[in-house]
C-alpha cells in the first residue's frame, strides 16, 4: 500500500502505539537490519567491502543489526562514540575504498546543530564520493523540514523506516536523500496516520491492471487517438504511439501533420496513421484522446486552439493534454464525470501558472493544486524527480520509481502515449487515479530496470520496456 508522508511526532506516536501491543524495539531493530542488509547487497557484489558507521542511538542499532545479515560481504563496523578521536578511524577506513557506506550515525531524533567534530566526519564521508546507504534519514538532516543541521550525509539511497518523513521530500533535501525507498515490513503496527501526501510503492499494483476477459476483442479495449507531430518533431508522434501500444488498447490512431505523415507512418506498423483534418469526425470506437506531443509548428496552434478548447469542455472520453498543446488551452470547466489530464514538466507548469520554474520546484504540491484548480479540477501529472499525481482536492501521490536517466528528449512523449493507451480502455476509465499512478510508476520502473542493465540506454529502449515491470 502507498505510505503516508508523516512527521517526527507522528512517527514517535506510531512507535508508542506499536510498543503498547507488546512488540519490542529489539525485534523491530532486527527487522530493520534485515531490510538494510537486503538493500546493501543489491548495491554491492559478493565479497565487496562495506563500511558501517554506527552512532549510539537506535539508528546505530539498526546499522549494527545489518552486519549480522551481511556474511557474504566484507564488513567493517566503526562505532562512532567519540567524534574527536573517531575521525581518524573513519578517514583510515575510507582510504581502503569500500564499495558502500551504511550511514547509521544519526536518525530522526537529531534536533540541534552538529558539533564541529561531527561535521568533519560527515565532510570526510561526502568527500570520499563512495555510495552511501542512509538508514531512515541521511545523518544531519532535519526529518521535518529537510534542512541540514550544519551539514548532512549525501546519500545515494535512503531507506526510511515505516513511512517517508516530510523532510525527505523537501526540495532542499533531494540532493542529500538520493533515491528514497521505504522499509515497511519491520514489525510496526499498520500506520495509524493519514496524509495529504502519499508515497507510491510497487506493491500498490499487485492486482492492477485487472485481468482481461478471456472473450475480449479489439472493441473491448478501446481506441486511442493521438494528435501529434510536426515538421522537425515527428519523433514525438512515433514515441507517443509506441507508448500507447505498450498499454495495449484495442486500436491506436495517430493524426499528424501532412508534412510529416510519411516519416511517422513509415515507423509504425499496427498503428493507424492519418493526416489531421480539422473537420474530421471521430469514429464511434474512439475512447481517449491525447493532444500535444511534437506540435511545435506555429500554424498548428491556429488549427487546434478552438477544437481543443471545445474538446476540453465537451469531449465525453478521457482527454490528455501534453507539451505544445498547453498554450492552446483556456482555463475552462468541464463536466465532473469527464476525465481531463495535464502532464507538464516544471517549466511547463511554471508557464501554466504564470510563475517561474524555481517557484514551482520550491513547492511542487502547491503548483499541482494550482494548475488543477485553474483548469477546472483536472488531474495533473507534474513530472520530474518524484513525479506527483493528483488534483486540486484529495490525496497527492508521489512516485517512487525512476532515475535521472529519464531526463532525455522523448521521455514525456512516451509517458503521455502510455497514459492515453491505458485510459482508452473502458475497464480502466473509472479508475483514473490508479491508472495515472500506475502509468507513472511503470515509466519509472522501466527506466530503473534499464539502468540496472546498462548505463547508456535510450528512449527507444524505454519504449520497448515500458509496461513490463512487475
VOMIGU-650138 format. One line per field, with one value per residue (C-alpha): residue in three letters; x, y, z. Coordinates in nm, 3 decimals, m for minus. Layout:
N
lummar (ALA;...)
xx (X;...)
yy (Y;...)
zz (Z;...)
END
This chain:
470
lummar (UNK;UNK;UNK;UNK;UNK;UNK;UNK;UNK;UNK;UNK;UNK;UNK;UNK;UNK;UNK;UNK;UNK;UNK;UNK;UNK;UNK;UNK;UNK;UNK;UNK;UNK;UNK;UNK;UNK;UNK;UNK;UNK;UNK;UNK;UNK;UNK;UNK;UNK;UNK;UNK;UNK;UNK;UNK;UNK;UNK;UNK;UNK;UNK;UNK;UNK;UNK;UNK;UNK;UNK;UNK;UNK;UNK;UNK;UNK;UNK;UNK;UNK;UNK;UNK;UNK;UNK;UNK;UNK;UNK;UNK;UNK;UNK;UNK;UNK;UNK;UNK;UNK;UNK;UNK;UNK;UNK;UNK;UNK;UNK;UNK;UNK;UNK;UNK;UNK;UNK;UNK;UNK;UNK;UNK;UNK;UNK;UNK;UNK;UNK;UNK;UNK;UNK;UNK;UNK;UNK;UNK;UNK;UNK;UNK;UNK;UNK;UNK;UNK;UNK;UNK;UNK;UNK;UNK;UNK;UNK;UNK;UNK;UNK;UNK;UNK;UNK;UNK;UNK;UNK;UNK;UNK;UNK;UNK;UNK;UNK;UNK;UNK;UNK;UNK;UNK;UNK;UNK;UNK;UNK;UNK;UNK;UNK;UNK;UNK;UNK;UNK;UNK;UNK;UNK;UNK;UNK;UNK;UNK;UNK;UNK;UNK;UNK;UNK;UNK;UNK;UNK;UNK;UNK;UNK;UNK;UNK;UNK;UNK;UNK;UNK;UNK;UNK;UNK;UNK;UNK;UNK;UNK;UNK;UNK;UNK;UNK;UNK;UNK;UNK;UNK;UNK;UNK;UNK;UNK;UNK;UNK;UNK;UNK;UNK;UNK;UNK;UNK;UNK;UNK;UNK;UNK;UNK;UNK;UNK;UNK;UNK;UNK;UNK;UNK;UNK;UNK;UNK;UNK;UNK;UNK;UNK;UNK;UNK;UNK;UNK;UNK;UNK;UNK;UNK;UNK;UNK;UNK;UNK;UNK;UNK;UNK;UNK;UNK;UNK;UNK;UNK;UNK;UNK;UNK;UNK;UNK;UNK;UNK;UNK;UNK;UNK;UNK;UNK;UNK;UNK;UNK;UNK;UNK;UNK;UNK;UNK;UNK;UNK;UNK;UNK;UNK;UNK;UNK;UNK;UNK;UNK;UNK;UNK;UNK;UNK;UNK;UNK;UNK;UNK;UNK;UNK;UNK;UNK;UNK;UNK;UNK;UNK;UNK;UNK;UNK;UNK;UNK;UNK;UNK;UNK;UNK;UNK;UNK;UNK;UNK;UNK;UNK;UNK;UNK;UNK;UNK;UNK;UNK;UNK;UNK;UNK;UNK;UNK;UNK;UNK;UNK;UNK;UNK;UNK;UNK;UNK;UNK;UNK;UNK;UNK;UNK;UNK;UNK;UNK;UNK;UNK;UNK;UNK;UNK;UNK;UNK;UNK;UNK;UNK;UNK;UNK;UNK;UNK;UNK;UNK;UNK;UNK;UNK;UNK;UNK;UNK;UNK;UNK;UNK;UNK;UNK;UNK;UNK;UNK;UNK;UNK;UNK;UNK;UNK;UNK;UNK;UNK;UNK;UNK;UNK;UNK;UNK;UNK;UNK;UNK;UNK;UNK;UNK;UNK;UNK;UNK;UNK;UNK;UNK;UNK;UNK;UNK;UNK;UNK;UNK;UNK;UNK;UNK;UNK;UNK;UNK;UNK;UNK;UNK;UNK;UNK;UNK;UNK;UNK;UNK;UNK;UNK;UNK;UNK;UNK;UNK;UNK;UNK;UNK;UNK;UNK;UNK;UNK;UNK;UNK;UNK;UNK;UNK;UNK;UNK;UNK;UNK;UNK;UNK;UNK;UNK;UNK;UNK;UNK;UNK;UNK;UNK;UNK;UNK;UNK;UNK;UNK;UNK;UNK;UNK;UNK;UNK;UNK;UNK;UNK;UNK;UNK;UNK;UNK;UNK;UNK;UNK;UNK;UNK;UNK;UNK;UNK;UNK;UNK;UNK;UNK;UNK;UNK;UNK;UNK)
xx (0.000;0.108;0.273;0.159;0.420;0.447;0.618;0.861;0.583;0.361;0.644;0.700;0.328;0.329;0.619;0.449;0.130;0.337;0.513;0.170;0.083;0.376;0.609;0.970;1.207;1.469;1.254;1.184;1.557;1.634;1.384;1.517;1.863;1.748;1.598;1.913;2.123;1.893;1.940;2.315;2.352;2.162;2.403;2.718;2.863;2.964;3.281;3.286;3.367;3.101;3.179;2.915;2.916;2.703;2.611;2.496;2.119;1.861;1.982;2.317;2.142;1.977;2.318;2.475;2.186;2.250;2.602;2.458;2.291;2.591;2.802;2.862;3.031;3.346;3.210;3.389;3.186;3.302;3.124;3.112;3.101;3.379;3.384;3.705;3.904;3.682;3.756;4.094;3.929;3.680;3.944;4.156;3.861;3.764;4.113;4.055;3.794;3.477;3.213;2.939;2.896;2.599;2.510;2.372;2.515;2.204;1.832;1.518;1.598;1.865;1.734;2.033;2.325;2.608;2.933;3.235;3.379;3.066;3.068;3.426;3.326;3.034;3.252;3.508;3.238;3.099;3.445;3.520;3.249;3.160;2.793;2.608;2.303;2.140;1.918;1.592;1.749;2.082;2.266;2.246;1.913;1.610;1.337;1.059;1.199;1.459;1.717;2.055;2.192;2.507;2.589;2.444;2.538;2.491;2.323;2.280;1.989;1.786;1.594;1.343;1.168;0.791;0.694;0.862;0.917;0.820;1.177;1.284;1.057;1.157;1.315;1.620;1.676;1.668;2.045;2.104;1.835;1.913;1.676;1.409;1.289;1.066;1.130;0.770;0.776;0.962;0.712;0.530;0.151;m0.032;0.032;m0.237;m0.187;m0.327;m0.167;m0.230;0.088;0.132;0.433;0.352;0.510;0.532;0.305;0.020;m0.019;m0.014;m0.365;m0.364;m0.445;m0.722;m0.706;m0.858;m1.175;m1.093;m1.364;m1.237;m1.169;m1.030;m1.352;m1.336;m1.019;m1.079;m0.936;m0.676;m0.635;m0.319;m0.282;0.093;0.396;0.503;0.798;1.117;0.927;0.781;0.959;0.730;0.431;0.610;0.711;0.363;0.218;0.463;0.378;0.010;0.082;0.257;m0.060;m0.243;m0.566;m0.761;m0.662;m0.428;m0.459;m0.212;m0.334;m0.036;0.058;0.079;0.443;0.547;0.293;0.549;0.819;0.558;0.372;0.694;0.794;0.463;0.302;m0.005;m0.081;m0.308;m0.174;m0.377;m0.333;m0.501;m0.808;m0.983;m1.325;m1.282;m1.531;m1.434;m1.519;m1.759;m1.477;m1.285;m1.241;m0.948;m0.762;m0.406;m0.311;0.029;0.348;0.560;0.305;0.564;0.488;0.319;0.045;m0.079;m0.187;m0.422;m0.574;m0.608;m0.681;m1.056;m1.109;m0.901;m1.097;m1.419;m1.294;m1.188;m1.545;m1.746;m1.545;m1.701;m1.393;m1.057;m0.856;m0.483;m0.306;0.072;0.365;0.298;m0.078;m0.071;m0.060;m0.367;m0.587;m0.813;m0.896;m1.243;m1.458;m1.571;m1.834;m1.745;m1.776;m1.519;m1.151;m0.904;m0.528;m0.242;0.116;0.354;0.721;0.829;0.897;0.559;0.394;0.550;0.409;0.064;0.075;0.246;0.521;0.883;1.042;1.225;0.895;0.728;1.014;1.012;0.653;0.551;0.238;0.108;0.193;m0.005;m0.302;m0.289;m0.283;m0.568;m0.782;m0.712;m0.819;m1.141;m1.019;m0.836;m0.583;m0.223;0.087;0.364;0.674;1.027;1.209;0.939;0.659;0.333;m0.016;m0.325;m0.588;m0.679;m0.851;m0.783;m0.464;m0.150;0.070;0.448;0.605;0.882;1.030;1.260;1.606;1.792;1.840;1.475;1.588;1.607;1.408;1.104;1.058;0.746;0.600;0.629;0.461;0.177;0.111;0.117;m0.136;m0.360;m0.339;m0.443;m0.724;m0.863;m0.962;m1.315;m1.218;m0.961;m1.152;m1.339;m1.006;m0.835;m0.630;m0.489;m0.438;m0.234;m0.029;0.033;0.142;0.390;0.525;0.567;0.751;0.998;1.026;1.116;1.393;1.518;1.532;1.722;1.967;2.039;2.134;2.327;2.414;2.359;2.003;1.783;1.415;1.373;1.486;1.237;0.962;1.042;1.035;0.754;0.461;0.670;0.757;0.603)
yy (0.000;0.359;0.505;0.833;1.106;1.173;1.399;1.308;1.342;1.106;0.855;0.863;0.813;0.520;0.361;0.407;0.250;m0.045;m0.093;m0.090;m0.410;m0.595;m0.565;m0.494;m0.239;m0.517;m0.712;m0.404;m0.323;m0.678;m0.649;m0.310;m0.466;m0.735;m0.472;m0.260;m0.566;m0.656;m0.315;m0.317;m0.650;m0.510;m0.216;m0.431;m0.758;m1.074;m1.021;m0.641;m0.430;m0.239;0.022;0.065;0.386;0.342;0.610;0.541;0.571;0.343;0.447;0.299;m0.011;m0.059;m0.034;m0.282;m0.522;m0.514;m0.652;m0.986;m1.035;m0.943;m1.255;m1.265;m0.924;m0.797;m0.564;m0.313;m0.159;0.164;0.267;0.646;0.739;0.999;1.203;1.390;1.067;0.866;1.091;0.922;0.577;0.692;0.852;0.536;0.315;0.542;0.513;0.137;0.216;0.037;m0.024;0.109;0.305;0.239;0.557;0.485;0.787;0.995;0.934;1.141;1.223;1.477;1.823;2.052;2.184;1.937;1.994;2.067;1.720;1.555;1.792;1.685;1.316;1.383;1.603;1.321;1.073;1.309;1.393;1.024;1.006;0.650;0.549;0.582;0.391;0.606;0.441;0.632;0.976;1.099;1.189;1.561;1.615;1.755;1.493;1.753;2.039;1.885;2.142;2.030;2.080;2.242;1.960;1.624;1.298;1.290;0.953;0.757;0.570;0.645;0.354;0.518;0.313;0.267;0.567;0.870;1.171;1.516;1.641;1.368;1.513;1.877;2.031;2.125;1.760;1.597;1.602;1.455;1.186;1.033;0.752;0.717;0.370;0.253;m0.036;m0.103;m0.466;m0.407;m0.518;m0.193;m0.198;m0.060;0.312;0.495;0.822;0.959;1.229;1.463;1.321;0.951;0.760;0.512;0.168;m0.120;m0.332;m0.092;m0.253;m0.621;m0.661;m0.377;m0.359;m0.618;m0.934;m0.905;m1.101;m1.417;m1.340;m0.985;m0.846;m0.524;m0.342;m0.439;m0.240;0.097;0.313;0.577;0.875;1.082;1.424;1.472;1.552;1.842;1.925;1.863;1.690;1.381;1.152;1.270;1.127;0.795;0.770;0.861;0.593;0.334;0.425;0.380;0.043;m0.083;m0.009;m0.243;m0.069;m0.233;0.028;0.326;0.602;0.886;1.205;1.408;1.696;1.632;1.744;1.455;1.189;0.979;0.957;0.891;0.626;0.460;0.385;0.237;m0.090;m0.183;0.185;0.359;0.693;0.967;1.335;1.565;1.730;1.995;1.900;1.523;1.343;1.093;0.729;0.564;0.345;0.649;0.626;0.855;1.145;1.271;1.611;1.772;1.570;1.738;2.002;2.278;2.439;2.776;2.720;2.414;2.629;2.820;2.491;2.329;2.605;2.620;2.243;2.168;2.411;2.258;1.908;2.021;2.131;1.868;1.560;1.274;1.048;1.093;1.381;1.408;1.735;1.743;1.955;2.211;2.193;2.356;2.708;2.635;2.567;2.811;2.787;2.645;2.400;2.057;1.809;1.639;1.292;1.372;1.278;1.552;1.513;1.763;1.631;1.927;1.924;2.201;2.457;2.399;2.409;2.750;2.881;2.745;2.932;3.247;3.168;3.052;2.710;2.771;2.866;2.553;2.335;2.502;2.389;2.125;2.033;2.390;2.405;2.089;2.212;2.550;2.404;2.166;2.442;2.676;2.415;2.300;2.037;1.822;1.554;1.674;1.462;1.700;1.536;1.548;1.398;1.209;1.285;1.391;1.274;1.444;1.717;2.040;1.837;1.497;1.298;1.359;1.062;1.078;0.836;0.613;0.478;0.631;0.783;1.077;0.888;0.964;1.320;1.259;1.408;1.195;1.055;1.265;1.183;0.813;0.857;1.064;0.793;0.520;0.714;0.757;0.389;0.294;0.547;0.440;0.109;0.116;m0.109;0.148;0.471;0.454;0.419;0.731;0.794;0.443;0.431;0.751;0.637;0.304;0.471;0.696;0.409;0.183;0.459;0.496;0.124;0.058;0.317;0.154;m0.187;m0.049;0.137;m0.185;m0.345;m0.069;0.297;0.423;0.324;0.545;0.639;0.388;0.122;0.261;0.226;m0.145;m0.190;0.032;m0.164;m0.474;m0.406;m0.632)
zz (0.000;m0.054;0.254;0.412;0.450;0.823;1.075;1.354;1.609;1.411;1.379;1.755;1.820;1.578;1.764;2.100;1.968;1.849;2.186;2.352;2.165;2.320;2.022;2.125;1.983;1.962;1.717;1.507;1.501;1.388;1.105;1.000;0.994;0.752;0.523;0.532;0.451;0.162;0.002;0.076;m0.104;m0.402;m0.417;m0.395;m0.525;m0.342;m0.142;m0.174;0.127;0.319;0.582;0.854;1.058;1.369;1.623;1.976;1.917;1.758;1.412;1.508;1.641;1.301;1.135;1.377;1.319;0.945;0.991;1.107;0.768;0.551;0.589;0.211;0.222;0.390;0.657;0.878;1.163;1.324;1.643;1.644;2.010;2.050;1.729;1.808;1.807;1.570;1.272;1.217;1.216;0.956;0.734;0.750;0.660;0.372;0.223;0.194;m0.070;0.041;m0.223;0.004;0.327;0.553;0.739;1.086;1.263;1.340;1.291;1.328;1.690;1.594;1.686;1.724;1.518;1.480;1.666;1.450;1.514;1.373;1.077;0.999;0.996;0.762;0.540;0.514;0.410;0.146;0.012;m0.044;m0.314;m0.216;m0.247;0.085;0.203;0.472;0.731;0.785;0.723;0.590;0.910;0.978;0.801;0.983;0.937;0.949;0.741;0.511;0.620;0.749;1.099;0.960;0.718;0.619;0.454;0.077;0.027;m0.295;m0.138;0.176;0.324;0.554;0.823;0.821;0.608;0.449;0.673;0.548;0.539;0.300;0.032;0.071;m0.237;m0.031;0.064;m0.280;m0.335;0.013;0.012;m0.326;m0.415;m0.146;m0.050;0.234;0.474;0.569;0.684;1.010;1.274;1.334;1.353;1.046;1.025;1.223;1.034;0.709;0.499;0.209;0.054;m0.009;m0.140;m0.417;m0.388;m0.632;m0.411;m0.488;m0.830;m0.740;m0.882;m1.132;m1.415;m1.376;m1.584;m1.930;m2.003;m2.198;m2.453;m2.513;m2.862;m3.008;m2.939;m2.572;m2.508;m2.663;m2.938;m2.852;m3.082;m3.073;m3.236;m3.251;m3.464;m3.682;m3.906;m3.710;m3.430;m3.598;m3.349;m3.068;m3.252;m3.301;m2.935;m2.812;m3.039;m2.912;m2.555;m2.632;m2.795;m2.481;m2.285;m2.527;m2.616;m2.894;m3.154;m3.183;m3.442;m3.490;m3.657;m3.771;m3.997;m4.369;m4.374;m4.151;m4.246;m4.434;m4.164;m3.893;m4.090;m4.205;m3.845;m3.731;m3.835;m3.626;m3.552;m3.800;m3.925;m4.092;m4.172;m3.920;m4.073;m3.857;m3.991;m3.943;m3.716;m3.451;m3.523;m3.282;m3.149;m3.022;m2.644;m2.546;m2.700;m2.649;m2.790;m2.780;m2.840;m3.105;m3.204;m3.219;m3.556;m3.508;m3.766;m3.577;m3.284;m3.516;m3.636;m3.297;m3.046;m3.099;m3.137;m2.827;m2.614;m2.743;m2.658;m2.313;m2.240;m2.428;m2.531;m2.329;m2.312;m2.135;m2.279;m2.211;m2.296;m2.317;m2.431;m2.703;m2.658;m2.314;m2.456;m2.668;m2.363;m2.185;m1.815;m1.867;m1.668;m1.782;m1.665;m1.336;m1.486;m1.758;m1.720;m1.805;m1.759;m1.791;m1.793;m1.751;m1.661;m1.417;m1.690;m1.850;m1.508;m1.449;m1.774;m1.695;m1.362;m1.496;m1.247;m1.260;m1.257;m0.926;m0.760;m0.895;m0.772;m0.431;m0.371;m0.621;m0.430;m0.443;m0.814;m0.885;m0.683;m0.858;m1.210;m1.134;m0.984;m1.275;m1.528;m1.369;m1.126;m1.381;m1.298;m1.308;m1.359;m1.253;m1.395;m1.260;m0.963;m0.768;m1.016;m0.849;m0.940;m0.804;m0.831;m0.654;m0.383;m0.231;m0.191;m0.391;m0.478;m0.501;m0.745;m0.609;m0.932;m1.192;m1.209;m1.368;m1.697;m1.774;m1.846;m2.221;m2.505;m2.583;m2.232;m2.172;m2.515;m2.436;m2.097;m2.244;m2.501;m2.237;m2.030;m2.334;m2.417;m2.065;m2.035;m2.371;m2.211;m2.067;m1.775;m1.657;m1.716;m1.386;m1.203;m1.335;m1.019;m1.003;m1.378;m1.377;m1.079;m1.250;m1.574;m1.396;m1.186;m1.490;m1.676;m1.389;m1.317;m1.680;m1.651;m1.332;m1.499;m1.796;m1.572;m1.383;m1.713;m1.886;m1.838;m2.194;m2.272;m2.491;m2.501;m2.783;m2.533;m2.281;m2.541;m2.558;m2.179;m2.051;m1.912;m1.838;m1.473;m1.209)
END
